[in-house]
Amino acid sequence: MSNKRHWRRGFGLAQIMALIIVVIPTAAFMITLLFDYWTAMQLDNRLKLMSHRAIMAINNAETLGAAYTLPEADREIVESLCPASMRALVFARMDDMPSAQTRITAQVMYDRFNHLEAKVLSSTITSYSYNDQNGSYLLECK
């Protein structure tokens, strides 16, 4: 009878236990953490698109008074960029800016991450007004 060393060529009990106890839970945690990162990057991209769309509408407005609201077509587009569970869009004038400057801040308070705590994500654009107007505005998805 000829016995060869290493005849099993498979996993032993120690390797199987290490796989079950360490490797699989660590891999699952890393994958769900990547989902959180992906969600945060998607939200960041949407906030940038929202603030860009809103600043274009504000810069093209003829008057920016205290009662200014986004045009309905622009408001619908901006609302569609909010997260699906937070479709209510709040548009508010915050304060004045220096002459001919406008600022828009789009923000969302997101608390549906797997492992991360609730975060306030925001995007801010400061621009020059074509019509020599000024103002600071906040877009918020709630």
C-alpha positions in Angstrom: 0.0 0.0 0.0 1.5 3.2 -1.0 0.4 6.2 1.0 1.1 9.7 -0.4 1.4 12.7 1.7 -1.3 15.3 1.2 -3.6 12.8 -0.4 -6.9 14.7 0.5 -6.1 17.9 -1.3 -9.1 19.6 0.2 -10.2 21.8 3.0 -9.7 20.7 6.6 -11.9 21.5 9.5 -9.8 24.5 10.5 -10.1 26.1 7.0 -13.9 25.4 6.9 -14.4 27.0 10.3 -12.3 30.0 9.4 -14.3 30.4 6.2 -17.6 30.3 8.1 -16.6 32.5 11.1 -14.3 35.1 9.5 -14.3 35.3 5.7 -18.0 35.1 4.9 -19.3 37.7 7.5 -16.4 40.0 6.6 -17.2 39.8 2.9 -20.9 40.4 3.5 -20.1 43.4 5.7 -17.8 44.8 2.9 -20.5 44.3 0.3 -23.2 46.1 2.3 -20.7 48.9 3.1 -20.2 49.3 -0.7 -23.9 49.6 -1.1 -23.9 52.5 1.4 -21.1 54.1 -0.5 -22.9 53.7 -3.8 -26.1 55.2 -2.3 -24.2 58.2 -1.0 -22.5 58.8 -4.4 -25.9 58.5 -6.2 -27.4 61.1 -3.8 -24.4 63.4 -4.3 -24.8 63.2 -8.0 -28.6 63.9 -7.8 -28.0 66.9 -5.5 -25.5 68.4 -7.9 -28.0 68.0 -10.7 -30.8 69.6 -8.6 -28.7 72.6 -7.7 -27.5 73.1 -11.3 -31.1 72.9 -12.6 -32.3 75.3 -10.0 -29.5 77.9 -10.4 -30.2 77.9 -14.2 -33.9 78.8 -13.5 -32.9 81.4 -10.9 -30.3 83.1 -13.2 -32.9 83.3 -16.0 -35.6 84.8 -13.8 -36.4 88.5 -14.4 -37.1 89.3 -10.8 -36.0 87.5 -7.6 -38.3 88.8 -4.9 -39.2 87.2 -1.5 -42.1 85.4 -3.2 -40.1 83.9 -6.0 -40.7 80.2 -6.7 -39.2 77.9 -9.2 -41.2 77.6 -12.5 -43.4 74.6 -12.5 -41.5 72.7 -15.3 -38.2 73.2 -13.4 -39.8 72.3 -10.1 -41.1 69.0 -11.5 -37.6 68.1 -12.8 -35.9 69.0 -9.5 -38.5 67.0 -7.5 -38.0 64.0 -9.7 -34.3 64.0 -8.6 -35.2 63.7 -4.9 -34.9 60.2 -3.4 -38.0 58.1 -4.0 -39.1 58.2 -0.3 -38.6 62.0 0.0 -40.4 63.6 -2.9 -41.6 66.7 -1.0 -39.4 69.6 -2.2 -39.0 72.7 0.0 -37.7 75.8 -1.8 -36.9 78.7 0.5 -35.0 82.0 0.3 -32.3 82.1 2.9 -30.8 85.6 2.7 -29.1 88.2 0.4 -25.8 87.7 -1.3 -23.4 90.4 -2.7 -24.6 92.3 -5.7 -25.4 90.1 -8.8 -24.6 86.8 -7.0 -26.9 83.9 -6.4 -26.3 80.8 -4.3 -28.4 77.6 -4.3 -27.9 74.8 -1.7 -29.6 71.5 -2.3 -29.7 69.2 0.6 -31.2 66.0 1.9 -31.1 64.3 5.3 -30.7 60.6 4.5 -31.2 58.0 7.2 -31.6 54.8 5.2 -28.0 53.6 5.1 -27.2 50.0 6.1 -24.2 50.7 8.3 -23.8 54.5 8.3 -25.6 56.9 10.6 -28.0 59.5 9.3 -26.1 62.1 7.1 -27.0 65.5 5.8 -25.7 65.5 2.2 -25.6 68.9 0.4 -24.4 70.6 -2.8 -23.9 74.3 -3.2 -23.5 76.4 -6.3 -22.7 80.1 -6.3 -23.2 81.9 -9.6 -23.5 85.4 -11.1 -27.0 86.5 -12.1 -27.6 87.7 -15.7 -30.2 90.2 -14.5 -28.1 91.8 -11.7 -30.0 90.1 -8.9 -28.9 88.5 -5.7 -30.1 85.9 -3.2 -29.4 82.7 -1.4 -31.8 79.8 -1.7 -32.2 76.4 -0.2 -33.7 73.3 -1.9 -34.4 70.5 0.5 -36.0 67.0 -0.1 -38.2 65.9 2.8 
